[in-house]
Amino acid sequence: MSERSERIIGVSAVVSGDGTRCVRAGLPEPAPGTPFLPGPVFAAPYHLDPWQGPAAAPDGYGRPDNPTRRLLESAIGELEGGDCRVFASGQAAITGLLLAVLRAGDTVVLPADGYFPVRAFATATLAGNGVRVLLAPTAGPYPSFDGVRLVLVETPANPGLDVVDLPALAERVHAAGALLAVDNTTATPLGQRPLDLGADLVVASGTKAMTGHSDLLLGYVATRSAELLETLTSWRAATGAIPGAFDAWLAHRSLATLDLRLARQTANAEALARLLAGRADVSGLRWPGLPDDPAYPVASRQLRRMPGVLSFDLGGAERVARFLDAASLVAAATSFGGLHTTADRRAQWGDDTAPGFVRLSCGVEDTVDLVADVTAALDATA
Ligand SMILES: Cc1ncc(COP(=O)(O)O)c(C=O)c1O
């Protein structure tokens, strides 16, 4: 990775700025007459050398081998600071990690307040496979890690936005001989590099802010352990949970603007957090960048930038629907991290949140327009 950053096109010094790293991440060496980012390679089988077979070329069959996917993996790997494998979705990456690493008799600790399909998968499938599943709230307290094989945390957690002190947690997890995996979906590698903070594995949904255009699903796992990488690579080849070449290419293209998109999303989240904090008709506001948020002390030293997502309560499902009807710039939609501002009433999906709980994801609209629109929609429905 550092070797790569020194080789980067036309830049002699080590490249460290976020915008520069995003624009250059994973690009091949320049060659006259070729595009900056090569187009997607669509192939199930590739031509084989009739004499040497698959030994002659890196690509033989599309499930394990695809050059478009490899370029995306080197880009994400550079940003996370590890080796990366991409998956068909965030859920495919997380379930792949859990199934590849855990065996009957193992114990896993999962977030009690994170993305709820992970808990649902654990209770339905992992427990059925003989894995003991413990749940812990992101902000703690955590159980004893004695006898635990893997601890997976989500920080900031979706949708409640609590955070956990990663270096302190990593020390406890490693003292017990367990592995620490961090879901980095909300922060993205520009907001936080879990591998630098002591994690053994990063896992994330690239569907959200990382690719940011609400037009594809993607997941990835990154690690510095050659052994874990090999386990995950074999798992993915065996189960086939790969993204298609076009999605991988779109994701790589979108990565170039990650720094710009996050900058505007964070600025919008800060402006909305300040607006919502001052309103008596909004309760339970959470945004880790607000100095009086319970997550602020850890978030302000751990996160390189605050997320573009905030959560709050509008008192009931009916007010949320009226608010979304009244707003022109806030679309009712699940997911988060996209270019357009969206809001999701999480209880409608069976998440165990209050009926009026809203997760709002800031897009890249002009801050002044977004603040005016949300103010008007709240006023109209107060
Ligand atoms: C924190 C987190 N992890 C994982 C996932 C799953 O990702 P995907 O929807 O790409 O499968 C999500 C989806 O919302 C998420 O919010």
The ligand as an ORCA input file, in Angstrom:
! r2SCAN-3c Opt
* xyz 0 1
  C     -24.049     -1.040      9.335
  C     -24.510     -1.914      8.225
  N     -23.844     -3.037      7.951
  C     -24.227     -3.857      6.957
  C     -25.322     -3.579      6.172
  C     -25.731     -4.523      5.076
  O     -25.350     -3.994      3.847
  P     -26.084     -4.324      2.452
  O     -27.416     -3.677      2.490
  O     -25.137     -3.776      1.450
  O     -26.201     -5.815      2.374
  C     -26.043     -2.412      6.397
  C     -27.219     -2.076      5.564
  O     -27.957     -1.150      5.851
  C     -25.627     -1.563      7.454
  O     -26.280     -0.436      7.735
*
